[in-house]
Amino acid sequence: MDINYHISKEVLCDQVADRLEQMILSDKAQVGQKLPSEQALATGFGVSRPVIREALAILRARGLVTVQAGGGSSIIIPEPIQMLDVVNRLTRMRHISAEEVYEVRIQLEVMAARLAAVNATPEQLDCMAEINREMERETGNAKVRTELDLKFHQQLAEASGNQLLNIFVQSMNGILQTMLESVFRLLQSHEDGVSYHRRIIEVLRSGDRDRSEAVIREHLMMSMRNYELVRAQAGPEGAAESETQRRRAEMDGG
């Protein structure tokens, strides 16, 4: 095995990146603020400019800075896509089951629905209704329907008024994209989704938190059953996984 054991340079750039991140996350830093030049940072840390470049590349990967050729580096706010990518990788590499994904999704969106019942503005609910109408009109493309469905649920999370909850809901979009595309190949599941979305908007407009929770929970349970049906139709492996999930659900419920 050919291994490069020279790690001092890597350690240095990690240390510099961590120090700069501490500064960025402090109350003294401001979004849009430019970092000192590479030369100034190299002099301050007592390292070479290549080390600084590597440290800045690490910060860029963390979503904390944007680096422009000849224009220096500026502080930015990390986008939820950073978390989405991490969650997607973790889910795939740890072989997290569809049931576990839906368990978390249900908890997050039940919380979002209860909050949205009291916090959603008329404009946000109108936006959800328009997204649902677009979804109803789009009958020929599973990918587009999936994107609209995720957009609807993201708008629900935004209507909750809780920024962190909104980020968590968005972080699951990468996992759900593939799962929902397979579900939307079933026409009935598409009709189910549009119908449930109408009911969700209706109960949110009423401001009833308990009914909002009940409808979103019912909707997502139906979505999970549709996905299990798709898996079962996919062949023996899909059927085996669906049967395992069904038995676990029965045990949890009994």
Disulfide bonds with the S-S distance in Angstrom:
none
